[in-house]
Amino acid sequence: MGPSMASGWGMKDLAEDAGFNGGDSKMVQFDTERISGTKIEFAWKSVSSVQSRMGPTRRPVATRTVALSLESKDLLGLQQVPFVVKLLISNCMIKFTVLQNHFLIPPEDFTQNPDYNFRGREQECVSLIKKCKNLKEFKQAHAQTLKLGIFWSSFVASNLVATCALSNWGSMDYACSIFRQIEEPGSFAFNHMIRGHVKDMNLEQALQMFDEMLDCGVEPDNFTYPTLLKACANLPALKEGKQVHGHSVKLGFGDDLFVQNSLINMYGKCGEISLSCAVFDKMVQRSVASWSALIAAHASLGMWGKCLEIFRGMSSEGCWRAEESILVNVVSACTHLGALDLGRCTHGSLLRTMSGLNFVVETSLIDMYVKCGSLNKGLFLFQRMTEKNQISYGVMISGLAMHRQGPKALKLFDEMLEQGLKPDDVAYVGVLSACSHAGLVEEGLKYFGRMKLEHGVVPTVQHYGCIVDLLSRVGKLKEAYELINNISIEPNEVLWRTLLNACRVHQNVEIGEVAARELSLLDSGNAGDYVVLSNLYAQSHSWGDVAKTRKEMMCKGLIQTPGFSMVEMKRKVYRFVSQDVSFPKCDGIYEMIHQMEWQLKFEGYSPDTSVVLHDVGKEEKRRRLSSHSQKLAIAFALIHSSQGSPIRIVRNVRMCSDCHIYTKLISSIYDCEITVRDRNQFHHFKDGTCSCRDCYR
């Protein structure tokens, strides 16, 4: 015999909860209710109203009893039962079933009933769960599983957890409450709880859930480890990632393709690229996702040349078709390396692979074309975009700034405002950079004032850096120094480094020494700061200070990153450093340099030896100038391209005055267009002139 409802949830209480507190409900009087297995017995008395001196009174007429199954679907079809009783019995049974399951009172083994189609009910409920479009519908489906008494099915309960944890409208709190009611959750439920935490970026909770999984004696499977490794990658947590790696090998999943792909990604995001490569090299079987993970791992560390090398290796195998994620990373690599030809090919592959380019891909392509020197193509794609937002406008404004198209950048910014788009801090960095490159001091200061007053954008270090650069370019070093000292935020190395570089350009040793001292106090550990200060001293022929600065840099163990120039030829990027002799057939390059210098003499070219800031003889200075990395790159391009073909070069440092004059004359002599992107801006050389109008500093 089951428990009596009268002892816990009485019929009277359930009737009141159901809203039957008056009217027809007064025509019945409940006596007892009793539950046995899947049966409920109800007993009631019909009541008649009798008029007396004291007024109308109610008297029991007869006692009736009925026994019903909890699974009965035809409660209201009972013969000779008052309608109100039918309603109360229906609500009572639903209420009891919900309470019974909610408070974890397991029902008796109703699956033994031959009339109960358990598997069918399971499938119906799971189908209902998967059709839910919001949390409200899901809760109704959850209630239905409780009503039908099949929540105790691990299949149904696990699907409830999975749907609630992974749906966009889901709730991890609600999923956790369901999960805690499962008596013995299996790997399916644990895996989806871990995935749900990772989806919501509750990464530490995901790792804790894995610990709980092991504590409960539930064995992980090949679906467990990829999600865990994703959590370790996003934290990042290298130590935990290695532990998960070891655990997967211990359980025999070390050679699983999905686990290996996740390991490549995890080690890459944790900065251990050598371990990513080690996992990839040991793979017996690979997929497109394996190549994608390896390329993404190198991209996350800015190893763009290696990204293209891996992509070429993948393409050479001839059995892989690059997916969108690979192509997007290749586009990013082309952007950083200035590889326009390969970028064009990748653009074509994207058009063939995707039915329609999404916003992120379109913006990446615009950025690639602009930063590879093809400004017109970038503008063309921008104008064709069906929807533009602050990000796309910001990319285009910054691109125009790099190409010294200041007025056009400001016009585009005004267009963005007319479209009703509110500019963000990135858009204003582009605007201020445009003013700086174009020498628009008044306009730059005006936009800087509007930034906070009109649009509520709080100035950051990047914005102050643009203003310092703006003032420094026109020689207002004192004003720039005062601005740094009076800003509301703590000046960082970016601001002082901008000022130091400007002092070298304008040969202001006094303020330059102050900027260098501040950088030293910040302990930036940047060898370039010492090199700039050393060059500043060299310009004033203070060779003692030059030696002192160089010695201090060496004592601190700082090594300068050498300046280099990259040029793309036949979809491959070649890199040169000054006085480079490591390149195959370098004799041919230096022979070309000799021919170029011979022709330059007829154009009146004389090397500007003042840019060689070393205490050496004039002939040695000439020799060093002739093998600057940019000149080597130009010579290589002229050898390996047809006459009149455009040449595109990317530098990691600013162009010196001698290379600027040299490149202008070469563009005229060899009748070719040469585009050079240095650290700050583009230079378009054609017919002996440059787009910067000789304002290359």
MIVO-641248 format. One line per field, with one value per residue (C-alpha): residue in three letters; residue number from 1; x, z, y. Coordinates in steps of 0.05 Angstrom, whole numbers. Layout:
<rs>
res: ALA:...
n: NUM:...
xx: X:...
zz: Z:...
yy: Y:...
</rs>
This chain:
<rs>
res: MET:GLY:PRO:SER:MET:ALA:SER:GLY:TRP:GLY:MET:LYS:ASP:LEU:ALA:GLU:ASP:ALA:GLY:PHE:ASN:GLY:GLY:ASP:SER:LYS:MET:VAL:GLN:PHE:ASP:THR:GLU:ARG:ILE:SER:GLY:THR:LYS:ILE:GLU:PHE:ALA:TRP:LYS:SER:VAL:SER:SER:VAL:GLN:SER:ARG:MET:GLY:PRO:THR:ARG:ARG:PRO:VAL:ALA:THR:ARG:THR:VAL:ALA:LEU:SER:LEU:GLU:SER:LYS:ASP:LEU:LEU:GLY:LEU:GLN:GLN:VAL:PRO:PHE:VAL:VAL:LYS:LEU:LEU:ILE:SER:ASN:CYS:MET:ILE:LYS:PHE:THR:VAL:LEU:GLN:ASN:HIS:PHE:LEU:ILE:PRO:PRO:GLU:ASP:PHE:THR:GLN:ASN:PRO:ASP:TYR:ASN:PHE:ARG:GLY:ARG:GLU:GLN:GLU:CYS:VAL:SER:LEU:ILE:LYS:LYS:CYS:LYS:ASN:LEU:LYS:GLU:PHE:LYS:GLN:ALA:HIS:ALA:GLN:THR:LEU:LYS:LEU:GLY:ILE:PHE:TRP:SER:SER:PHE:VAL:ALA:SER:ASN:LEU:VAL:ALA:THR:CYS:ALA:LEU:SER:ASN:TRP:GLY:SER:MET:ASP:TYR:ALA:CYS:SER:ILE:PHE:ARG:GLN:ILE:GLU:GLU:PRO:GLY:SER:PHE:ALA:PHE:ASN:HIS:MET:ILE:ARG:GLY:HIS:VAL:LYS:ASP:MET:ASN:LEU:GLU:GLN:ALA:LEU:GLN:MET:PHE:ASP:GLU:MET:LEU:ASP:CYS:GLY:VAL:GLU:PRO:ASP:ASN:PHE:THR:TYR:PRO:THR:LEU:LEU:LYS:ALA:CYS:ALA:ASN:LEU:PRO:ALA:LEU:LYS:GLU:GLY:LYS:GLN:VAL:HIS:GLY:HIS:SER:VAL:LYS:LEU:GLY:PHE:GLY:ASP:ASP:LEU:PHE:VAL:GLN:ASN:SER:LEU:ILE:ASN:MET:TYR:GLY:LYS:CYS:GLY:GLU:ILE:SER:LEU:SER:CYS:ALA:VAL:PHE:ASP:LYS:MET:VAL:GLN:ARG:SER:VAL:ALA:SER:TRP:SER:ALA:LEU:ILE:ALA:ALA:HIS:ALA:SER:LEU:GLY:MET:TRP:GLY:LYS:CYS:LEU:GLU:ILE:PHE:ARG:GLY:MET:SER:SER:GLU:GLY:CYS:TRP:ARG:ALA:GLU:GLU:SER:ILE:LEU:VAL:ASN:VAL:VAL:SER:ALA:CYS:THR:HIS:LEU:GLY:ALA:LEU:ASP:LEU:GLY:ARG:CYS:THR:HIS:GLY:SER:LEU:LEU:ARG:THR:MET:SER:GLY:LEU:ASN:PHE:VAL:VAL:GLU:THR:SER:LEU:ILE:ASP:MET:TYR:VAL:LYS:CYS:GLY:SER:LEU:ASN:LYS:GLY:LEU:PHE:LEU:PHE:GLN:ARG:MET:THR:GLU:LYS:ASN:GLN:ILE:SER:TYR:GLY:VAL:MET:ILE:SER:GLY:LEU:ALA:MET:HIS:ARG:GLN:GLY:PRO:LYS:ALA:LEU:LYS:LEU:PHE:ASP:GLU:MET:LEU:GLU:GLN:GLY:LEU:LYS:PRO:ASP:ASP:VAL:ALA:TYR:VAL:GLY:VAL:LEU:SER:ALA:CYS:SER:HIS:ALA:GLY:LEU:VAL:GLU:GLU:GLY:LEU:LYS:TYR:PHE:GLY:ARG:MET:LYS:LEU:GLU:HIS:GLY:VAL:VAL:PRO:THR:VAL:GLN:HIS:TYR:GLY:CYS:ILE:VAL:ASP:LEU:LEU:SER:ARG:VAL:GLY:LYS:LEU:LYS:GLU:ALA:TYR:GLU:LEU:ILE:ASN:ASN:ILE:SER:ILE:GLU:PRO:ASN:GLU:VAL:LEU:TRP:ARG:THR:LEU:LEU:ASN:ALA:CYS:ARG:VAL:HIS:GLN:ASN:VAL:GLU:ILE:GLY:GLU:VAL:ALA:ALA:ARG:GLU:LEU:SER:LEU:LEU:ASP:SER:GLY:ASN:ALA:GLY:ASP:TYR:VAL:VAL:LEU:SER:ASN:LEU:TYR:ALA:GLN:SER:HIS:SER:TRP:GLY:ASP:VAL:ALA:LYS:THR:ARG:LYS:GLU:MET:MET:CYS:LYS:GLY:LEU:ILE:GLN:THR:PRO:GLY:PHE:SER:MET:VAL:GLU:MET:LYS:ARG:LYS:VAL:TYR:ARG:PHE:VAL:SER:GLN:ASP:VAL:SER:PHE:PRO:LYS:CYS:ASP:GLY:ILE:TYR:GLU:MET:ILE:HIS:GLN:MET:GLU:TRP:GLN:LEU:LYS:PHE:GLU:GLY:TYR:SER:PRO:ASP:THR:SER:VAL:VAL:LEU:HIS:ASP:VAL:GLY:LYS:GLU:GLU:LYS:ARG:ARG:ARG:LEU:SER:SER:HIS:SER:GLN:LYS:LEU:ALA:ILE:ALA:PHE:ALA:LEU:ILE:HIS:SER:SER:GLN:GLY:SER:PRO:ILE:ARG:ILE:VAL:ARG:ASN:VAL:ARG:MET:CYS:SER:ASP:CYS:HIS:ILE:TYR:THR:LYS:LEU:ILE:SER:SER:ILE:TYR:ASP:CYS:GLU:ILE:THR:VAL:ARG:ASP:ARG:ASN:GLN:PHE:HIS:HIS:PHE:LYS:ASP:GLY:THR:CYS:SER:CYS:ARG:ASP:CYS:TYR:ARG
n: 1:2:3:4:5:6:7:8:9:10:11:12:13:14:15:16:17:18:19:20:21:22:23:24:25:26:27:28:29:30:31:32:33:34:35:36:37:38:39:40:41:42:43:44:45:46:47:48:49:50:51:52:53:54:55:56:57:58:59:60:61:62:63:64:65:66:67:68:69:70:71:72:73:74:75:76:77:78:79:80:81:82:83:84:85:86:87:88:89:90:91:92:93:94:95:96:97:98:99:100:101:102:103:104:105:106:107:108:109:110:111:112:113:114:115:116:117:118:119:120:121:122:123:124:125:126:127:128:129:130:131:132:133:134:135:136:137:138:139:140:141:142:143:144:145:146:147:148:149:150:151:152:153:154:155:156:157:158:159:160:161:162:163:164:165:166:167:168:169:170:171:172:173:174:175:176:177:178:179:180:181:182:183:184:185:186:187:188:189:190:191:192:193:194:195:196:197:198:199:200:201:202:203:204:205:206:207:208:209:210:211:212:213:214:215:216:217:218:219:220:221:222:223:224:225:226:227:228:229:230:231:232:233:234:235:236:237:238:239:240:241:242:243:244:245:246:247:248:249:250:251:252:253:254:255:256:257:258:259:260:261:262:263:264:265:266:267:268:269:270:271:272:273:274:275:276:277:278:279:280:281:282:283:284:285:286:287:288:289:290:291:292:293:294:295:296:297:298:299:300:301:302:303:304:305:306:307:308:309:310:311:312:313:314:315:316:317:318:319:320:321:322:323:324:325:326:327:328:329:330:331:332:333:334:335:336:337:338:339:340:341:342:343:344:345:346:347:348:349:350:351:352:353:354:355:356:357:358:359:360:361:362:363:364:365:366:367:368:369:370:371:372:373:374:375:376:377:378:379:380:381:382:383:384:385:386:387:388:389:390:391:392:393:394:395:396:397:398:399:400:401:402:403:404:405:406:407:408:409:410:411:412:413:414:415:416:417:418:419:420:421:422:423:424:425:426:427:428:429:430:431:432:433:434:435:436:437:438:439:440:441:442:443:444:445:446:447:448:449:450:451:452:453:454:455:456:457:458:459:460:461:462:463:464:465:466:467:468:469:470:471:472:473:474:475:476:477:478:479:480:481:482:483:484:485:486:487:488:489:490:491:492:493:494:495:496:497:498:499:500:501:502:503:504:505:506:507:508:509:510:511:512:513:514:515:516:517:518:519:520:521:522:523:524:525:526:527:528:529:530:531:532:533:534:535:536:537:538:539:540:541:542:543:544:545:546:547:548:549:550:551:552:553:554:555:556:557:558:559:560:561:562:563:564:565:566:567:568:569:570:571:572:573:574:575:576:577:578:579:580:581:582:583:584:585:586:587:588:589:590:591:592:593:594:595:596:597:598:599:600:601:602:603:604:605:606:607:608:609:610:611:612:613:614:615:616:617:618:619:620:621:622:623:624:625:626:627:628:629:630:631:632:633:634:635:636:637:638:639:640:641:642:643:644:645:646:647:648:649:650:651:652:653:654:655:656:657:658:659:660:661:662:663:664:665:666:667:668:669:670:671:672:673:674:675:676:677:678:679:680:681:682:683:684:685:686:687:688:689:690:691:692:693:694:695:696:697
xx: 0:25:23:-42:-49:-86:-22:15:-24:-99:-153:-182:-116:-108:-180:-165:-100:-139:-185:-248:-265:-337:-394:-403:-346:-392:-437:-385:-351:-286:-274:-209:-157:-108:-52:-31:23:-4:-76:-112:-176:-223:-283:-334:-405:-456:-487:-558:-581:-638:-677:-684:-699:-625:-622:-598:-556:-519:-530:-491:-536:-492:-420:-386:-317:-276:-207:-168:-100:-49:-43:-117:-132:-208:-222:-279:-313:-332:-405:-447:-391:-405:-368:-333:-307:-279:-241:-215:-193:-156:-120:-105:-72:-29:-10:9:51:90:102:120:176:198:212:250:200:212:149:139:160:107:148:123:53:39:-7:49:87:151:196:143:133:209:213:153:183:252:221:181:244:283:227:231:247:254:262:188:171:228:201:133:166:203:138:108:164:148:74:85:133:190:240:275:295:369:355:303:339:404:369:338:407:437:382:381:457:472:413:423:363:385:404:463:432:369:410:449:385:362:431:431:366:396:413:470:489:529:583:530:502:571:597:539:547:621:603:551:600:651:597:581:656:651:717:739:670:680:745:712:656:709:738:668:659:722:701:635:671:644:694:707:701:728:674:698:769:760:714:761:820:781:770:845:860:814:837:895:916:977:988:916:919:979:943:883:930:962:894:869:931:922:851:870:846:916:907:836:831:785:828:892:861:841:911:941:894:905:981:981:937:981:1042:1074:1076:1130:1082:1028:1075:1096:1024:1012:1074:1056:985:973:908:895:834:822:809:880:911:863:883:957:949:906:958:1012:965:950:1025:1032:1075:1046:1101:1095:1019:1030:1084:1035:980:1026:1043:969:954:1013:983:925:873:847:798:810:751:730:770:835:823:806:873:909:877:902:972:970:948:1008:1059:1032:1022:971:974:962:908:872:875:848:792:773:775:728:679:680:675:621:552:557:611:591:607:671:701:683:715:778:783:777:831:875:869:880:942:971:971:908:867:819:800:788:743:706:690:671:621:590:576:501:508:562:576:628:679:676:679:737:777:766:782:847:864:855:898:955:953:956:886:868:812:778:783:749:695:681:677:625:587:586:555:503:484:467:525:559:635:674:745:774:741:770:840:833:809:865:917:890:899:969:993:963:991:921:937:876:828:860:853:781:762:798:754:690:707:688:640:595:603:624:687:738:808:856:931:922:885:936:990:958:957:1030:1048:1006:1043:1111:1106:1102:1159:1116:1157:1149:1073:1074:1117:1070:1010:1041:1054:983:939:891:919:987:1033:1059:1117:1078:1073:1145:1170:1130:1161:1232:1225:1201:1262:1307:1273:1277:1345:1322:1371:1344:1272:1297:1339:1278:1235:1290:1297:1222:1225:1282:1241:1184:1234:1203:1261:1257:1325:1296:1292:1367:1380:1338:1374:1441:1422:1400:1469:1503:1467:1499:1566:1566:1603:1619:1545:1533:1583:1554:1483:1504:1543:1483:1439:1489:1496:1420:1423:1377:1380:1352:1305:1339:1303:1278:1240:1193:1172:1122:1141:1099:1055:1115:1142:1217:1251:1315:1358:1413:1478:1442:1487:1447:1400:1412:1445:1456:1513:1460:1424:1487:1504:1435:1449:1513:1475:1422:1474:1509:1444:1428:1492:1464:1403:1447:1439:1489:1482:1460:1514:1486:1436:1492:1499:1565:1634:1663:1694:1655:1669:1645:1582:1569:1579:1529:1478:1481:1458:1399:1344:1295:1346:1360:1285:1277:1336:1307:1239:1268:1306:1246:1190:1174:1188:1139:1108:1088:1132:1104:1149:1133:1183:1183:1216:1211:1245:1309:1317:1369:1323:1266:1307:1335:1266:1237:1292:1287:1212:1228:1288:1254:1184:1150:1105:1136:1092:1127:1090:1133:1114:1068:1045:1046:1091:1070:1129:1115:1150:1201:1151:1122:1052:1078:1104:1172:1142:1169:1185
zz: 0:-16:29:44:12:73:113:67:10:24:-29:6:1:-71:-85:-55:-94:-157:-143:-122:-58:-72:-120:-144:-100:-40:-69:-52:11:6:58:41:-12:-16:-64:-79:-132:-194:-167:-130:-91:-81:-33:-29:-8:-49:-10:-16:9:61:86:163:214:219:144:88:112:75:89:61:18:-4:-4:-69:-82:-146:-160:-219:-251:-250:-325:-338:-395:-392:-323:-347:-383:-317:-312:-256:-226:-214:-261:-204:-178:-246:-248:-177:-189:-253:-218:-158:-199:-238:-175:-139:-197:-203:-128:-126:-177:-156:-84:-110:-86:-137:-163:-157:-217:-266:-324:-305:-324:-393:-410:-400:-465:-431:-492:-531:-476:-473:-547:-545:-487:-519:-584:-545:-509:-573:-604:-548:-573:-506:-432:-418:-468:-439:-369:-394:-427:-362:-324:-374:-360:-285:-298:-338:-287:-335:-309:-276:-344:-353:-428:-415:-358:-397:-457:-411:-386:-456:-485:-427:-424:-498:-527:-540:-495:-442:-370:-337:-268:-289:-323:-258:-218:-265:-265:-188:-189:-232:-185:-227:-284:-340:-386:-433:-378:-352:-422:-436:-369:-385:-455:-426:-378:-434:-478:-423:-411:-341:-354:-283:-269:-330:-301:-233:-267:-297:-227:-202:-261:-240:-167:-186:-222:-290:-344:-395:-469:-533:-528:-460:-476:-534:-492:-433:-476:-504:-433:-419:-484:-468:-395:-414:-368:-394:-332:-331:-406:-400:-345:-390:-446:-401:-377:-449:-467:-405:-424:-496:-531:-548:-622:-627:-684:-647:-584:-624:-661:-594:-567:-625:-612:-536:-539:-592:-550:-489:-528:-534:-610:-610:-574:-625:-681:-643:-637:-711:-734:-696:-725:-765:-793:-807:-828:-854:-781:-763:-813:-791:-718:-734:-777:-723:-670:-709:-725:-650:-639:-699:-738:-804:-849:-819:-830:-905:-905:-872:-920:-979:-950:-943:-1014:-1042:-1017:-1064:-1023:-978:-992:-947:-903:-883:-818:-855:-909:-859:-823:-889:-905:-838:-854:-922:-887:-841:-893:-950:-995:-1042:-1097:-1048:-1015:-1081:-1092:-1022:-1036:-1097:-1055:-1005:-1060:-1085:-1015:-985:-1013:-987:-949:-879:-846:-811:-875:-916:-864:-862:-938:-937:-885:-926:-990:-956:-917:-978:-1015:-1058:-1029:-1088:-1083:-1009:-1022:-1076:-1028:-973:-1018:-1039:-967:-956:-882:-850:-777:-733:-745:-821:-820:-770:-815:-876:-839:-811:-881:-911:-854:-870:-943:-921:-947:-887:-918:-946:-878:-844:-897:-886:-811:-823:-868:-811:-765:-817:-819:-746:-723:-658:-665:-616:-590:-650:-701:-665:-666:-741:-746:-702:-741:-806:-779:-755:-821:-860:-813:-796:-727:-718:-742:-699:-635:-654:-663:-598:-562:-595:-577:-504:-506:-563:-563:-492:-513:-456:-483:-478:-485:-559:-568:-528:-569:-633:-606:-583:-653:-684:-646:-654:-729:-736:-687:-626:-579:-519:-525:-533:-471:-431:-455:-429:-361:-355:-378:-329:-338:-322:-383:-409:-453:-518:-504:-483:-541:-590:-561:-562:-636:-652:-615:-659:-721:-698:-663:-595:-547:-484:-487:-518:-456:-411:-452:-450:-374:-365:-409:-366:-303:-334:-347:-415:-434:-506:-541:-594:-542:-530:-605:-617:-561:-588:-657:-627:-595:-660:-699:-653:-658:-583:-593:-519:-503:-561:-532:-462:-486:-527:-468:-421:-471:-475:-399:-394:-445:-494:-567:-621:-673:-739:-791:-850:-915:-946:-1018:-1050:-1113:-1146:-1084:-1039:-989:-985:-927:-929:-875:-886:-915:-925:-956:-934:-993:-1048:-1109:-1070:-1118:-1171:-1124:-1109:-1183:-1195:-1139:-1175:-1241:-1206:-1173:-1240:-1271:-1210:-1219:-1285:-1247:-1199:-1139:-1082:-1021:-957:-910:-852:-839:-822:-748:-736:-727:-790:-853:-911:-958:-905:-897:-972:-971:-914:-948:-1013:-978:-939:-936:-979:-1035:-1033:-1038:-1097:-1133:-1122:-1148:-1211:-1226:-1218:-1248:-1317:-1337:-1309:-1259:-1193:-1133:-1062:-1001:-927:-874:-799:-787:-816:-882:-880:-922:-968:-984:-998:-1050:-1078:-1089:-1121:-1174:-1186:-1200:-1255:-1284:-1288:-1303:-1247:-1189:-1121:-1058:-991:-925:-866:-792:-798:-868:-942:-995:-1068:-1114:-1187:-1241:-1191:-1139:-1074:-1047:-981:-1016:-983:-913:-898:-825
yy: 0:69:129:165:232:255:252:299:329:322:324:384:421:402:423:491:496:480:539:502:539:554:544:473:448:456:402:348:327:287:233:196:189:132:112:42:33:67:69:126:114:173:172:228:242:278:336:364:432:431:492:498:551:567:576:530:471:415:342:282:239:181:157:141:110:106:76:104:92:148:139:147:194:192:221:264:207:171:155:185:226:300:346:382:315:298:365:358:286:308:365:323:269:319:355:291:265:330:333:261:270:340:318:258:205:151:119:45:4:26:-2:-71:-51:-82:-24:28:45:70:75:110:162:172:187:234:273:278:301:353:376:386:428:480:550:586:572:578:523:481:487:464:404:390:391:343:292:299:290:227:200:188:239:180:155:172:181:235:269:273:303:354:373:375:419:468:473:481:520:594:608:558:569:535:548:511:457:447:440:385:352:349:309:254:197:167:214:182:209:238:284:303:318:365:400:411:436:483:514:524:555:605:615:586:552:536:505:461:434:425:385:339:328:311:263:225:226:194:138:159:144:200:186:217:271:293:313:362:406:403:422:480:505:499:537:594:604:592:535:498:456:431:421:375:336:326:305:253:228:220:179:136:119:103:166:193:175:200:250:300:297:309:369:399:388:426:484:483:482:538:584:569:592:522:520:467:419:435:416:353:329:345:309:245:242:178:206:279:319:390:409:385:433:488:478:482:545:578:560:597:655:664:677:723:673:695:669:600:603:611:557:507:528:515:447:430:453:413:348:360:322:377:432:492:510:580:584:566:617:672:659:660:727:753:727:762:826:826:804:848:787:817:763:706:748:755:680:668:717:676:611:643:661:590:559:603:617:688:725:744:810:786:758:819:865:821:825:901:905:858:898:964:941:906:973:963:1020:1025:951:959:1019:980:923:972:1008:942:920:914:931:973:984:1018:962:966:1042:1039:993:1037:1102:1072:1047:1116:1145:1096:1118:1191:1205:1248:1290:1227:1193:1252:1254:1179:1192:1246:1197:1146:1198:1215:1141:1145:1102:1122:1122:1080:1087:1049:1095:1156:1125:1122:1194:1221:1179:1208:1279:1261:1232:1290:1343:1368:1394:1440:1387:1333:1374:1390:1317:1300:1349:1323:1252:1258:1317:1293:1218:1201:1164:1166:1180:1121:1116:1103:1169:1208:1174:1200:1271:1266:1241:1297:1351:1318:1312:1388:1399:1418:1374:1419:1418:1342:1335:1380:1339:1275:1306:1333:1275:1243:1173:1145:1154:1088:1068:1081:1155:1164:1122:1165:1227:1196:1178:1249:1277:1235:1262:1334:1324:1349:1316:1351:1325:1260:1245:1258:1210:1157:1165:1155:1092:1066:1077:1038:981:966:922:946:947:994:1051:1047:1045:1108:1145:1121:1147:1213:1221:1199:1254:1305:1267:1251:1186:1178:1178:1130:1081:1089:1075:1015:986:995:958:900:896:887:831:867:848:892:862:876:917:877:884:833:827:780:744:689:682:672:722:734:770:810:844:895:867:800:746:686:686:635:666:730:748:762:810:849:851:882:932:952:962:1004:1049:1059:1084:1126:1166:1193:1218:1257:1209:1217:1172:1208:1181:1222:1166:1117:1132:1097:1126:1096:1123:1152:1094:1044:1086:1082:1007:999:1043:1004:940:966:914:955:962:886:873:920:888:818:840:872:807:761:803:828:899:949:901:933:920:917:918:914:941:933:1001:1071:1085:1126:1188:1155:1096:1145:1184:1119:1088:1150:1150:1075:1081:1131:1094:1026:1054:1015:1030:1013:1011:1009:1000:1018:1017:1077:1091:1075:1106:1100:1114:1128:1169:1195:1221:1195:1200:1226:1289:1276:1279:1209:1222
</rs>
